[in-house]
Amino acid sequence: MGQDYVGLLTGAGDYQQKGELSPPPEEQIGIAKTVIDNFGVVGVLEEIDEFQNRIRRLGWPIDIGHENKNPVSKEKQRKRVSDQVLSRIQEVCGPNIEIYQYVREGHT
């Protein structure tokens, strides 16, 4: 948990299946960034339209639906999570958050 995307990008699950220790999180984050840099297109849900446009420019048809929209405003969502809970989420999900921010900064 908290490193799901990092694990998928680095094959960390393969280490566990072989009974081996996976690299430390910092090394896995570096590997994940290298993998991302080798993709032609990477996107995030907040910029789904731009992601679809980039895919289309490559000549691929794509249409990603918007089905699971949260009816609660972002402001109300933030108020529902205490600072303590938010801090814990950021701690646990730190590796995934770092990869997310890397993609948002345009490292693709």
Steps between C-alpha positions, in 0.01 A plus 500: 500500500624849424737375233257323270588701190869503581483122538320456170750717317805331653385140515542499879244219523736279300755521780243384754394207282863390475548537876748784449514838665385784278717811468448774761217745429735780389657271239159377386384860453804569281432188293133596465594847374732345241221269384259793473754694295498214248123517444379702203197632688414507870212686659301560815125506552489873574630560147310223323405714202862595434603134536238393246614774260860384525392143424293617202796694362678166483217376278331278758127525562415544866197597706528482876169545680452705814287271713617530859477872562484595865185706568671668797696817420878489549468756780255280691714192432799669666291596802391138546857378552677607817856633481615194693339259254630698202850493644483122543371453144789710368746297704368162386452603138819705473659296218182509289458872569855566382435313174169682454671837545776396260241428230307822577822699455517372145774240517357300212 
